[in-house]
Amino acid sequence: MEMQRLYRVLGTFAAVGRAMNPPRSASTVSKYVQMKDVPRNIRIAVENLSRELEDKK
């Protein structure tokens, strides 16, 4: 969830990787943000939860 939030704010996988503690590679961030190999229903649930959290701010 944090990577998705940072990606929306920072805009690039590399910037998100540098912002993480410990730093992550852009390819690792890409895999998590794009949720490769994750079932569609899980991706939808994460996207909905992200929107709800963003709306509360």
Secondary structure as the mmCIF struct_conf table of DSSP 4:
data_model
#
loop_
_struct_conf.conf_type_id
_struct_conf.id
_struct_conf.beg_label_comp_id
_struct_conf.beg_label_asym_id
_struct_conf.beg_label_seq_id
_struct_conf.end_label_comp_id
_struct_conf.end_label_asym_id
_struct_conf.end_label_seq_id
HELX_RH_AL_P HELX_RH_AL_P1 GLU A 2 LEU A 10
BEND BEND1 THR A 12 THR A 12
HELX_RH_AL_P HELX_RH_AL_P2 PHE A 13 ALA A 19
BEND BEND2 MET A 20 PRO A 22
HELX_RH_AL_P HELX_RH_AL_P3 ALA A 26 GLN A 34
TURN_TY1_P TURN_TY1_P1 MET A 35 ASP A 37
HELX_RH_AL_P HELX_RH_AL_P4 ARG A 40 LYS A 56
#
